[in-house]
Amino acid sequence: MRLRWIALLALIPLTGCGVIYKVDAQQGNLFDKNTVDALKPGMSKRQVLLVMGSPSVVSPFDQSRWDYVSTMRRGRGKMERKDLTLYFDKSDVLAKIDGDYFPEDPEQLVKDARKYKREYPDEKRAEDDKKKKKRGGGDDQG
């Protein structure tokens, strides 16, 4: 009996370490195909900022290169890294696009996450609002 308790106590710390389940983790810039396809040589830096957002890395020594870095780890799998590099010429016009990006649509990643019954704050709020309307308590006046 004592041996069972010792074994149980030894296993409890492992449950918090992710032994059972490991969450998918994405970091950095996540772009869909349409966003990257919107980049065209000849665009100004400002236009690129409007399309892509701020770059992950801008070297203080080379302002003509912007790097958008993204990593993805699915469960316990190997970490994948994608780098999308934009080069500008001397007049701050997009000259060249190099690298790769995760081709998944961000909406698809959210749909995949729903398989594991994850809830995002905006989705939960929408469900709460629907429940309030059904009960007739839709307005929040005191």
N, C-alpha and C positions, 0 to 999 in steps of 0.2 A: 504493500500500500504506500509506504513511504517513497519507494522508488518511482511510483507513478506520479506522485506530487513533484518530485525533483525533476522528472522528465517534462512534466507540464510547465513548471516554472522556467525550465531551460528553453522551451519553445516559445513562450510568450514574447520575449524580445524580438524574435525573428519575424513575427507577424507584422511589426511596424517597419521592417526594413525592406518591404517590397518583395519578399520572397514569393508571395502568392501571385501578385499582379503588378505590372509595371505600366504606368501611364505613357501614352505617346507624348513626346515633347518636341515642339517646334519653336525655334528661336530665330530671331532676325526678321528680314523682310520676306514676306510671302506674296508672290505675284501670280496672277493668272495669265494665261496665254494672251488674252486681249490687251492687257496692260503692257506687256513687253512688245507685242506687235504694234502698239501705238507709237513706239519710239521710231523716229526716222532721222537719218543723218541730215544735218542742217538745222535741227532744233536748237534753240538757245538753252542755256543752263536753266533759266527761269521756266521755260516750257517743260523741260525734263523734270524739274522739281514739282510742277503741277501734276504731271502724269505719274511719277514714281514715288514722290515723297523724298524726304532727306536720305542721303546715302548713309550706310553703316560706317564707312571709313572714307575720310578725305585726308590725304597726306598734307601736312603743312608745307612740305617741300615741293609737292607736285600737285598744284591745283587743277591740272588738266585731266586728272584721273579720279573717277568716283567708283567706289566698290560697294555693291549691295551683297551682303553675306547672309546666308540662311543655312541652318542646320535642322535636321529632322532625325529623331530616333523613334522607331516604332517598337513599343514594348521593350524587349531585351535585345532587339536587333542591333546591328552595327549603326553607328552614327553616320548619316550621309551629310555631306557638305556641298553646297552649291554657291558659286561665286558668279555674279553678273557684274562685269566691269565696263564702264562707259568712258570713252576717251574724247576729250574736247580739243579742238585746235586752238591756235593762239588768239583767235577772236571769240573764244568761248562758245563755239558752235559744235554740236555733237558730230564727231567725225567717224567713230567706230564703236561697235558693240561686240563684246566678247563674253564668253562664258555660258553659263547655263542657269536654270532656275527650276524649282519644283513645279511641274506642269499641273499639279492638282489645283482645282478650283477651290478657293477658301470655303465656299458654301458646301462643297462636297466633303471637306474635312469636318465641318460641323455635323453634317448628316451622318458621317461615319462615327463620330463621337456619340451620337444618340443611341447607337447600338449598345453602348455600355451604360445606358440610362443616366448619362451626365446631363445636368441642367445648367443652363447659363442664366445669369441674373435677369436679363431682358425676357427670356422665355418664361421664367417663373412668374415674373410680374404680370405678363399677359394672361397666364392661367389664373392668377389670383383675381384679376379684373373680371374675367369671364365668370368666375364663381360668385363675385359680388353682384354682378348684373342679374344672375339667375335668382339670387336671394332677394333682389330688390333694393339692395343697399348701395346703389351705384354712385350716389353723390356723397361727397365728404363734408357736407356742411353740418357744423356742430350740433 
